[in-house]
């Protein structure tokens, strides 16, 4: 129940941040990057890998900052520069600590975190700034992802009988996964209809530019991506 109650309090705050706050939204994404990187590196350590946590988080921070400061105009080139600098820093750190034995895995896992988390999440900043539909797309992404997760969890808990993958996630079931997928499709169609109302169109939040086929594809992608990312 807490899994449902908590987002009901948090999501309205997130929606306000998305709509009114350029800097608050950046700070929200940045916080998500840092927390996710720390969680990812902790998980890798439990798997007996040796990520360079400090440099990885620092690299993720500057990569996200580059997306915010230049709003996509130079973020690609500057992002590549940031990645290159931190690649050398991580290699030097491995050599100085004489961790050559774990060097390849350490560098690989550290950079996997930077790319998988910081690079991808930082694109939320660019997506929000996409005119005129950026805010509406961010709303769609956040709402659908939460609904997919909640739908998959609820159905999986109540009716799940067939395990999806005992190795990757022993608690996930096929029933929950299919429910999450259908929820994603339904929510995308619902958001398109809701945000098409006159009140939301005045706020430039309408998603009427997405065709029914586009809604179906978007729902499938978010339904799959939301569960795979989880």
C-alpha positions in Angstrom: 0.0 0.0 0.0 2.9 2.3 0.8 4.1 1.8 -2.8 0.9 3.5 -3.9 0.4 6.1 -1.2 3.8 7.6 -1.4 3.6 8.5 -5.1 0.2 10.0 -4.5 1.9 12.6 -2.4 5.1 13.0 -4.4 3.7 13.0 -7.9 1.7 16.3 -7.5 4.9 18.0 -6.3 6.9 16.6 -9.2 4.2 17.8 -11.7 4.5 21.4 -10.3 8.3 21.2 -10.5 8.1 20.1 -14.2 5.7 22.9 -15.1 7.1 25.9 -13.3 10.7 25.2 -12.5 13.7 25.2 -14.9 16.3 25.1 -12.1 14.1 23.0 -9.8 13.6 20.5 -12.5 17.4 20.3 -13.2 18.0 19.8 -9.5 15.4 17.0 -9.5 17.1 15.3 -12.4 20.5 15.8 -10.8 19.3 14.3 -7.5 17.9 11.3 -9.5 21.2 10.9 -11.2 23.3 10.9 -8.0 21.0 8.7 -6.0 20.7 6.2 -8.9 24.4 6.1 -9.5 25.1 5.4 -5.8 22.5 2.7 -5.8 23.9 1.2 -9.0 27.5 1.2 -7.7 26.4 -0.3 -4.4 24.6 -3.1 -6.3 27.8 -3.7 -8.4 29.9 -3.9 -5.2 27.6 -6.6 -3.9 28.3 -8.5 -7.2 32.1 -8.3 -6.4 32.8 -5.5 -8.9 35.0 -2.5 -7.9 33.5 0.7 -9.3 35.2 4.1 -8.8 32.2 5.5 -7.0 33.5 9.0 -6.3 34.7 9.7 -9.8 31.7 8.0 -11.3 29.3 10.2 -9.4 31.4 13.3 -10.1 31.4 12.4 -13.8 27.7 11.9 -13.7 27.2 15.3 -12.0 29.2 17.2 -14.6 27.6 15.4 -17.5 24.2 16.3 -16.2 25.4 19.9 -15.6 26.6 20.2 -19.2 23.1 19.3 -20.5 21.5 21.9 -18.3 24.0 24.8 -19.0 24.0 24.5 -22.8 20.4 23.2 -23.4 21.5 20.7 -26.0 23.4 23.3 -28.1 26.8 22.1 -27.0 25.8 19.3 -24.6 26.9 16.5 -27.0 30.4 17.9 -27.6 30.8 19.0 -24.0 29.4 15.7 -22.8 32.0 13.9 -24.8 34.7 16.1 -23.4 33.5 15.4 -19.8 33.4 11.6 -20.5 36.9 11.7 -21.9 38.4 13.6 -19.0 36.8 11.2 -16.5 38.0 8.2 -18.4 41.6 9.4 -17.9 40.9 10.2 -14.3 39.5 6.8 -13.6 42.4 5.1 -15.4 44.9 7.1 -13.4 43.1 6.3 -10.2 43.2 2.6 -10.9 46.9 2.8 -11.7 47.8 4.8 -8.6 45.8 2.4 -6.3 47.5 -0.5 -8.1 44.2 -2.2 -8.7 45.4 -3.4 -12.1 43.8 -6.8 -11.4 40.4 -5.2 -11.3 41.2 -2.4 -13.7 39.1 -3.5 -16.7 36.0 -4.4 -14.7 36.4 -1.2 -12.5 36.6 1.2 -15.5 33.8 -0.7 -17.4 31.3 -0.7 -14.4 32.1 2.9 -13.6 31.4 4.1 -17.1 28.4 1.8 -17.5 26.8 3.8 -14.6 27.7 7.1 -16.1 26.2 6.2 -19.5 23.2 4.1 -18.4 22.1 6.6 -15.7 23.6 10.1 -16.1 23.6 10.2 -19.9 20.1 8.9 -20.3 18.4 10.8 -17.4 20.1 14.0 -18.5 18.1 13.9 -21.7 15.0 14.6 -19.6 16.3 18.2 -19.4 16.4 18.4 -23.2 13.0 16.8 -23.5 11.4 19.3 -21.1 12.8 22.2 -23.2 11.4 20.8 -26.4 9.0 23.3 -27.8 6.0 23.3 -27.7 5.3 19.8 -26.4 8.2 19.1 -24.0 6.3 19.5 -20.7 3.4 17.4 -21.9 5.9 14.6 -22.9 7.6 14.8 -19.5 4.2 14.5 -17.8 3.3 11.5 -20.0 6.6 9.9 -19.2 6.4 10.3 -15.4 2.7 9.4 -15.1 2.9 6.4 -17.4 6.1 5.0 -15.7 4.5 5.2 -12.3 1.2 3.6 -13.5 3.1 0.8 -15.2 5.1 0.1 -12.0 2.0 0.2 -9.8 -0.1 -1.9 -12.2 2.6 -4.5 -12.6 3.2 -4.7 -8.8 -0.4 -4.9 -7.8 -1.4 -7.5 -10.4 1.8 -9.5 -9.8 1.3 -9.5 -6.0 -2.4 -10.5 -6.2 -2.5 -12.8 -9.2 1.1 -13.6 -10.1 1.8 -17.3 -10.5 4.4 -17.6 -13.2 7.9 -16.2 -12.5 9.4 -14.0 -15.1 13.0 -14.6 -14.3 14.2 -16.1 -11.0 17.8 -15.1 -11.8 17.2 -11.4 -12.6 14.2 -10.6 -10.4 12.6 -13.5 -8.4 9.5 -11.4 -7.5 8.5 -10.4 -11.0 5.8 -12.5 -12.7 4.5 -12.8 -16.2 1.0 -11.7 -15.0 2.5 -8.5 -13.6 4.6 -7.8 -16.7 1.6 -8.2 -19.0 -0.5 -6.0 -16.7 2.2 -3.3 -16.7 2.4 -3.5 -20.5 -1.4 -3.1 -20.9 -1.4 -0.3 -18.3 1.2 1.6 -20.2 -0.8 1.5 -23.4 -4.0 2.5 -21.6 -2.4 5.4 -19.7 -0.8 6.9 -22.8 -4.2 6.9 -24.6 -5.8 8.3 -21.4 -3.2 11.1 -21.1 -3.6 12.0 -24.7 -7.3 12.4 -24.2 -7.0 14.3 -20.8 -4.3 16.7 -21.9 -6.3 17.4 -25.0 -8.9 19.3 -23.0 -9.0 23.0 -23.5 -7.6 23.8 -20.0 -4.4 21.9 -20.8 -4.1 23.0 -24.4 -3.9 26.6 -23.1 -0.9 25.5 -21.0 0.7 23.9 -24.1 0.4 20.4 -22.6 -1.7 18.8 -25.3 -0.5 15.6 -26.9 -2.9 15.6 -29.8 0.1 15.4 -32.2 0.6 11.8 -31.1 -1.4 9.5 -33.5 -3.3 6.5 -32.2 -0.6 4.3 -33.6 2.0 6.5 -31.9 0.1 6.1 -28.6 0.2 2.3 -29.0 3.9 2.3 -29.8 4.7 4.8 -27.0 2.7 2.7 -24.5 4.5 -0.4 -25.5 7.9 1.2 -25.2 7.1 2.8 -21.8 5.5 -0.4 -20.6 8.5 -2.5 -21.5 11.1 0.2 -20.6 9.6 1.0 -17.3 9.8 -2.6 -16.1 13.2 -3.4 -17.6 14.7 -0.3 -16.0 13.2 -1.2 -12.7 
